[in-house]
Amino acid sequence: MTIDSALALLEPRFGSRLSRAQAMREAHGRDESYHEPHLPDAVIWPETTAEVAEIARICSEHGCPIVPWGTGTSLEGHVIPLRGGVTLDFTRMDRVLAVHPEDMDAVVQPGVTRKRLNEELRDTGLFFPVDPGADASLGGMASTRASGTCAVRYGTMREAVMALEVVLADGRVIRTGSRARKSSAGYDLTRLFVGAEGTLGIITELTLRLHGVPEAISAATCGFPDMDAAVRTVIETIQMGVPVARIELLDELTVRGFNGYSGYDMPEQPTLFLEFHGTPASVAEQAEMLGEIAAGHGATGFAWTDKPEERTRLWEARHKVYYAQQSLRPGARGYVTDACVPISRLAEAILESRADIEASGLIAPLVGHVGDGNFHIVLLIDPADAAEQAEAERLAGRISERALRLGGTVTGEHGVGVGKMRYMSTEHGEAWQVMGTLKRTLDPQGILNPGKLVPGN
């Protein structure tokens, strides 16, 4: 039983929806990370849960690896098929199956993207708030337990996913959770699959929690004399309970790239991007409180707006900040870091990391969802320079080790994939071995996204 024997059964069944073309395999052999590509043996486009279950049964019988694929925007090598096999491309399972405005939830297939869902919700008065920078698929977002700029107010995919339909490695189809807002019935299997990165099962349907569109929204930017002042403002804002919806930090390098790439003209200094949701009165009160806090830390150049087109332009540009950062060194590759620490240790984590980078001589802009202690440093390196690659790896390692020392985690939102495997034992101890036991129980042959997340996979 081999990959080839599995494909011999799958090819006549899926016809043109199974491709072994070199170009298609190459397109599904990497994500947006710096990790080395590996090609699948074939790509299949399923259209129903029953088809996914059929594929899983055949692959299980023949020991053929399966890697789920959403949009390929992951940053830690999650969708790279390290051991070949079949990549399942879910772009044809992209239907919004139901929206229940009265219950504030929606049921979707895994290939639906976050932007597409919000387009569907436009006339309901509801929205889905989890917004990673890329227009990622919701199945992929659940698999990596994604978050984004609104996490400080609305939470991450951990809070957003209410129920799942999942195909197991042997082809069984299970449902976890329900549309009820709470339950005390049995193990919370939904949370087990959210963040499992496709190693425990294949998500084929999601029930998602929605939120009402706020009556009033205002956005602002403000600059600071240094990073410490900006971070202290964030810490004090959170500790005082100001319910900001978004609070993003850009360092001076990122602002420079942001200006050039997105056509802004902000002073090149550490800058906070802010957004407030609520009633007109509560939004005004929140803005006033934050303004007072920021002024106490030397903030300058407040720019406020409640115009939808200006807010949309600002946050669309923020979501493209990775490309803006890359523009600071044309031709460079971004070695992306991801760390999250308790909010009280945020200043320490950022300032120590920046000191390391300044000593290295690399160009490395910073951006962060700092309202929840999460920040990213993008190390811009020459892909042909082995010394720069090694230095980037060393610096990324120090950022991860520092996060653990400060009581945090090596990834707040990008996930583990292959890039953060080396830190899992240190972060989780014996619990990492328990994760491996769960993996072997649900996937004894190790065919689901092998080589990722757990030990011995």
N, C-alpha and C positions, 0 to 999 in steps of 0.2 A: 504494500500500500504506500503510495507516494503522492507528491503534488501532481505529477503528470497523470496518475490514474484518476485523481479527483477531477482534474480538468477534462479528462476524456469523457466523464459523465456530465460535467457542467456545460461544456461547449454546445452539444446538440440541444440542451434544454434552454439555453439563454440566447443562442444565435448571435445576432448583431449586438446584443446587450452584454456580451463578453468580448473583451478585446485583449489580444496578446501583441498588439502593435508596439514597436519599440518606443515611438513618440508618446503613446498613451501611458506606457509603463513608466517612462521617465517623468512624465507630468505628475505621477502619483508616487514617485520614489523619494520625495523630499517635502519638507514644509518650509516655513520662512526662517528657520533657525540656521545656525552655523554647522549643524551636524552633517556628517557625511551621508550622501544619498545611498539608498539601496532600492533596487527595483523589485516590484512584485512580479510574479510569473503571469498574472492576468488581472484585469480590472473588470468587475461586474457591476451593472447598474440595476439593483433590485427595485421593484415597484410596490411590493406588498410585504407585510409581515410574514405571510405564508411562504413567500419566496426566500426571505432571509432564513427562515427555519429550515427550508429544504437545503439551502446552501450549507448551513451549519451541520446538518445531519450528514451530508456527503463528505464535507471536510473532516468531520469528526471520525468517520469510518476510515478515512484515508490518511489521517494525520497531517492535513494541509492547513497551514497557518491562515488566519483571517484577521485583517486589519480594517476597522471601520474608517471611513473618510467623509468629512463634512465639506469644508472649503479649503482645507490645507493651510490654515493661518496659524497653526500652533507654533510655539517658540522653543520647545524642548525636545523635538524629534518624535513627538507622540505618534504620528501617522507614518513614520518611516518603516517599511516592512523589512526589518532586520534579517529575517529568515525566509524572505520570499513569500510564496503562497498567493492568496487572493486578497485584493483590496476591494472592499465594498463601497462604492461611491453612491452616497445617498441623495444626490441632487435630483433624482426623479421621485423621491419620497418627500415632497415639498408642499404638502397640502395643509392648510389650516382646517382641521376637521370640525371644530365647533368653538363658538365663543358664547359664554354664558354671562352676559352683562350683569344680571341680577346677583350672580354669585361671585363675580369678579374673577373668573378663571377662563382659560382657553386650553383646547386640546389640539396638539399639532404633531405632525410627523417630524422626524429628526433633521430633514434637509431644509426645513424652513429657517431662514436667517432672521436675526433680530430686527433688522430694518423692515423686512417683509411683514413680520408680525405686526409691527407698529403701524404700517400702512393699512393693514386689514382692520386695525382697531380704531382708525382715525375718526369714525363717525359714532363711536360708542361712548366717548367720554372717558375711556380707559387707556392705559399704556403699560408696556412692559419695560421696567427700569434698568435691567442688567445690560450694560453697554460696554463690553470690551472694545478696544480701538478698532479692530477689524469687524467687518460685517460677517461675523462667524455664524455657523449653523447652530441651532439650538441644541441639537444632539451632541455636537462637539463641545458646546459650552457646558452642558450638564456633565459630560465625561471628564472635563478638566476642572469642574467646580469653579467656573469663571466668575469674574466680577467686573468692576469698571468704575467709572467716575461717580456713579450714584450709590455705590455700596455703603458709604458712610450713613446714608439716610434709609435706603431700601434693602440693604443686604445683598448677598451674592446668590449664585444659583443654588446654594444649599438651602436658602430660605424660599427661593422662587419655585422649586420643583415640588409639586404636591403628590404626583403619582407617575408611574412609568409602566410601559410595556417593554419587556426585555426578552430577547431570544438568548437562551443559554447555549453553551458550547455543544451540547448534544442535540440541539434543535428544539428542546422544550420551550414553550412560550409561557411566561409568567407575567402577572400584573402585581405591582407593588403600590401600596397606598390607595387613596381614593380622593374624591372631590370634597370630602368633609374637611373642615378646617383643623380638626385634631382627631387623634385616635389613640387608644391604649391597647389595641389589639395586636399583640405579637411583636416580633422583631421589626425594627425600622429598616426594612430592606431597601426602601427608596434611597435613604442616605448612604447605604452600602454601595449602590451603583453610581451615585452622584460623586464624581471624583475618582472613579475606578479606572478611568482612561482606557476603557474598552478591554480591560484584562479579565473581567468577570462575566460580562455579557454584552450583547449588542442591543442598544436602545433603539426601539422602533416606534415609540409613541411617548409623548410627554404631556402631562397636565400641569399647567403653569399658573401661578398666582399673579393676578393683575392689580393695578392700582389706579385710583381715580386721577385724572389730569388735574393738577392744582388750579384753583381759581385765579391765583396770581403767581407770577414767576418773575424774578429779577436776577440779573447776572452782573458781575463786577470783576474788574481786575485791579490789583494794587501792587505796587513795587515796594521793595525793602532795601535797606542799605547793605544787608548781608544775609547769608543763609540762616544764621542763628536767629536773627530777628523774625524771619518768615516762619521758621519752624516753631519758635516760642509762641507766635500768634496762633498757629494751628493748635498747639497743645492746650493753650489757655481757652480757646474757643470750645474745644471738645469738653474739657473739664468743667466749663461753666454751663454746659448743656444747651448751647445754641444749636438748634436743629438744622444745620446747613444741609442742603441736598447734595452739593458738590463742593469740594475744596481741594484743588489741585495745585501742586507746586512745580514751577519750572525754574531751573537755575539760569544764570545769565547766558550760558552757552546755548541752552535750548531756546531761550527767547531770541537769540541771534538767528538761529536756524528757522524758528517760527516766523520771524519777520520776513526773511528772504523767501521762504517757501510759500507762505500763505498771504503775503502782501500786507502785513501789519507794520506799524512803526512804533513799537513799544520801547521804552528805555531798556537797555541791556543790563538788567539787574534781576536778582531773585524776585519772582512774581507769583502771586496767588491768583488763580482763577476760581471764582466763587459763584454759587447759585443758591437761591432761596425759594422755597415753595410754601404756599399756604394761602391765607386770605390776604387782601391788600394790607390790612392792619398788621397782621403777624409778620408778613414779609418785610414791611417797613421797620418793625421792631427788631427783627433779626439782623437786618442790615445795619441798623443804628448800633446795636450791641457789638457787632463784629468791627464796625468802624472805630468804635472807642478802644477796643482791644488792640487793633492794628496800629492806631495812632500812638498808643502807649509804647509800641515797639518800633516807632520811627517810620511807619508806612507813609508813602507819598504816592501821588498820581492816581488817586481813586478814579475809576471810570465806570459809571453805572449805566445800565440799560434795562428797560422792560419791553423793548421792541422785539417781537418774535424773530424777525429776519436777522437782526444783529446777534441775538443769542444763538440762533442756528448756525450762523457763520462762525462764531467764536468756537462753538463746541465741535463743529465739523472739522475746523482747523486743528483743534486739540486732538481729535481722534487720528489725525494724520501726522502727529508729531514725530513718530518714528522716522517717517520719510524726511521730515524737516531736519531732524538730527543727522540723518545720513548725508544730507546736502552740505553739512559742514566740512565733509571730507569726501568729495566726489570719488567714486571708485572703491571706497572703503566698504568693508563688511561690518555689520553691527553685531557685536558679541553682547547679547542682551542679558542683563542680570535681573533678579527679582528677589526681594527680601521683604519681610514684614516683621515688625517688632512692636512690643507694647508702646502705646503712644507716649508714655513718659520717657522712653529711651530713644525716641526718634531722632532728636537733635544729636545725641551722641553717635548713633549709627551713621547718620548722614555726614556729619563733620569729620569723623574718623575715616570714612570711606573716601571722602574728597581729598583728605590729606594724603592718603595712599596714592591716589590717582595723580595728584599734582607732582608727587615725587617720581612717578613713573614716566612722565612726559607724554603719555597718551592723551588724545582728545576723547573726552568721555562725558557727554552731557547727561543731566539728571532730570527725571520727571517722576512725579509720584502722586498716588491717591492717598495723600498724607493724612487725611482725616481718619483713616483706619490704620495708620502706621506702615503703609505699603509704599515702597519706592523702587524705581528702576534706574540703573545706570547703564547707558549704552556705550560700550567700549568700541571705538571706531578704529579698525585695524586694516592693514594691507593684507589681503588674503594670501599673497605670495611671500609674506615675510614671516618665517617660522619664529623668529625672536619676538615679534609683536604678538603672535598667536600665543606663545608660551607666557608672555607677560599678562595678556588678557586673562588667560586661565588662572594665573596666580592671583590676580586682583579679584576676579570673580570668586575664587575660593576664599579669600580673606573676607569678602562681603558676606558670604554664606556663613562662615565660621563666626563672624562677629554677630550676625543675627541670632545664632544659637546661643552664644555667650550672653546675649542681652535678654534671653528669655523668649525669643521669637522663632520664626520658621524660615527655612531656606527658600520657600516659595509661597507668596501670598495669593497668586492667581494664575501663574503660567503653568503650574503643575510640575510633575517629576519627569515623565517621559524617560529618556536615557540621560539627559543632561544633569539631573540632580540625584541620580541613583547613589552616588558615592557618599551622600550625606544622610541617607535614610536611616542607617543603623545608628548614627550619632544622635539624630533628632528623636527617633522613636524607640531605641533600645530593643528590648525583647518583643515589643509590640510589632516591630517590622517582621519578625519571624511569624507572628500570628497572622499578619497579612498574607504571608506566603502560604500558610496552612489553609486559609480561606480560598486562595487562588487554586491550590491543588484539589480542594474539595469540589469546587464548582467547575474546574477545567483541568481534569487530571492529566490530559495529554499536553497541556500547555499550548493550545493552538490559538488562543485569543490574544492578539497583539503581543506576541512573545518578545522577551527581552526588555520589557518596560516595568517600571514602578516597584515590583516586588522581588524578593530574593529567590534565586533559583528558577526564574521565569525565562 
